[in-house]
């Protein structure tokens, strides 16, 4: 399971030169989470489903990918493809 860290975005307030007050930079956290869930032949259906469902509900962009060479689909533990 691979989780990519969110990106930090900074914004600054520009004031006229006549202003003598100090202002600090404000930062906002951009929460774009992308997760890769690798699966192979024999993977458990419930484990794959629970992981992807939980991550999706938390706002992550989830990609399920086969690790089998030259094969885009996998035969799960109970025979589901």
Contact map, one row per residue, 1 for C-alpha under 8 A:
111000000000000000000000000000000011110000000000000000000000000000000000000000000
111100000000000000000000000000000011100000000000000000000000000000000000000000000
111110000000000000000000000000001111000000000000000000000000000000000000000000000
011111000000000000000000000000001110000000000000000000000000000000000000000000000
001111100000000000000000000000001000000000000000000000000000000000000000000000000
000111110000000000000000000011111000000000000000000000000000000000000000000000000
000011111000000000000000000011110000000000000000000000000000000000000000000000000
000001111100000000000000001111000000000000000000000000000000000000000000000000000
000000111110000000000000001111000000000000000000000000000000000000000000000000000
000000011111000000000000111100000000000000000000000000000000000000000000000000000
000000001111100000000000111100000000000000000000000000000000000000000000000000000
000000000111110000000001110000000000000000000000000000000000000000000000000000000
000000000011111000000010100000000000000000000000000000000000000000000000000000000
000000000001111100000000000000000000000000000000000000000000000000000000000000000
000000000000111110100000000000000000000000000000000000000000000000000000000000000
000000000000011111100000000000000000000000000000000000000000000000000000000000000
000000000000001111110000000000000000000000000000000000000000000000000000000000000
000000000000000111110000000000000000000000000000000000000000000000000000000000000
000000000000001111111000000000000000000000000000000000000000000000000000000000000
000000000000000011111100000000000000000000000000000000000000000000000000000000000
000000000000000000111110000000000000000000000000000000000000000000000000000000000
000000000000000000011111000000000000000000000000000000000000000000000000000000000
000000000000100000001111100000000000000000000000000000000000000000000000000000000
000000000001000000000111110000000000000000000000000000000000000000000000000000000
000000000111100000000011111000000000000000000000000000000000000000000000000000000
000000000111000000000001111100000000000000000000000000000000000000000000000000000
000000011110000000000000111110000000000000000000000000000000000000000000000000000
000000011110000000000000011111000000000000000000000000000000000000000000000000000
000001111000000000000000001111100000000000000000000000000000000000000000000000000
000001111000000000000000000111110000000000000000000000000000000000000000000000000
000001100000000000000000000011111000000000000000000000000000000000000000000000000
000001100000000000000000000001111100000000000000000000000001100000000000000000000
001111000000000000000000000000111110000000000000000000000011100000000000000000000
001100000000000000000000000000011111000000000000000000000001111000000000000000000
111100000000000000000000000000001111100000000000000000000001111000000000000000000
111000000000000000000000000000000111110000000000000000000000011110000000000000000
110000000000000000000000000000000011111000000001000100000000011110000000000000000
100000000000000000000000000000000001111100000000000000000000000111100000000000000
000000000000000000000000000000000000111110100001000000000000000111100000010000000
000000000000000000000000000000000000011111100000000000000000000001110000011100000
000000000000000000000000000000000000001111100000000000000000000000010000011110000
000000000000000000000000000000000000000111110000000000000000000000000000011111000
000000000000000000000000000000000000001111111011000000000000000000000000001110000
000000000000000000000000000000000000000001111111000000000000000000000000000111000
000000000000000000000000000000000000000000111111100000000000000000000000000111000
000000000000000000000000000000000000000000011111110000000000000000000000000000000
000000000000000000000000000000000000000000111111111000000000000000000000000000000
000000000000000000000000000000000000101000111111111100000000000000000000000000000
000000000000000000000000000000000000000000001111111110000000000000000000000000000
000000000000000000000000000000000000000000000111111111000000000000000000000000000
000000000000000000000000000000000000000000000011111111100000000000000000000000000
000000000000000000000000000000000000100000000001111111110000010100000000000000000
000000000000000000000000000000000000000000000000111111111000000000000000000000000
000000000000000000000000000000000000000000000000011111111100000000000000000000000
000000000000000000000000000000000000000000000000001111111111110000000000000000000
000000000000000000000000000000000000000000000000000111111111110000000000000000000
000000000000000000000000000000000000000000000000000011111111000000000000000000000
000000000000000000000000000000000000000000000000000001111111000000000000000000000
000000000000000000000000000000001000000000000000000000111111100000000000000000000
000000000000000000000000000000011110000000000000000000111111110000000000000000000
000000000000000000000000000000011110000000000000000000110011111000000000000000000
000000000000000000000000000000000111100000000000000100110001111100000000000000000
000000000000000000000000000000000111100000000000000000000000111110000000000000000
000000000000000000000000000000000001111000000000000100000000011111000000000000000
000000000000000000000000000000000001111000000000000000000000001111100001000000000
000000000000000000000000000000000000011100000000000000000000000111110011110000000
000000000000000000000000000000000000011100000000000000000000000011111010000000000
000000000000000000000000000000000000000110000000000000000000000001111111010000000
000000000000000000000000000000000000000000000000000000000000000000111110000000000
000000000000000000000000000000000000000000000000000000000000000000011111000000000
000000000000000000000000000000000000000000000000000000000000000001111111110000000
000000000000000000000000000000000000000000000000000000000000000011010111110000000
000000000000000000000000000000000000000000000000000000000000000001000011111000001
000000000000000000000000000000000000001111000000000000000000000001010011111100001
000000000000000000000000000000000000000111100000000000000000000000000000111111111
000000000000000000000000000000000000000111111000000000000000000000000000011111111
000000000000000000000000000000000000000011111000000000000000000000000000001111110
000000000000000000000000000000000000000001011000000000000000000000000000001111110
000000000000000000000000000000000000000000000000000000000000000000000000001111111
000000000000000000000000000000000000000000000000000000000000000000000000001111111
000000000000000000000000000000000000000000000000000000000000000000000000111100111
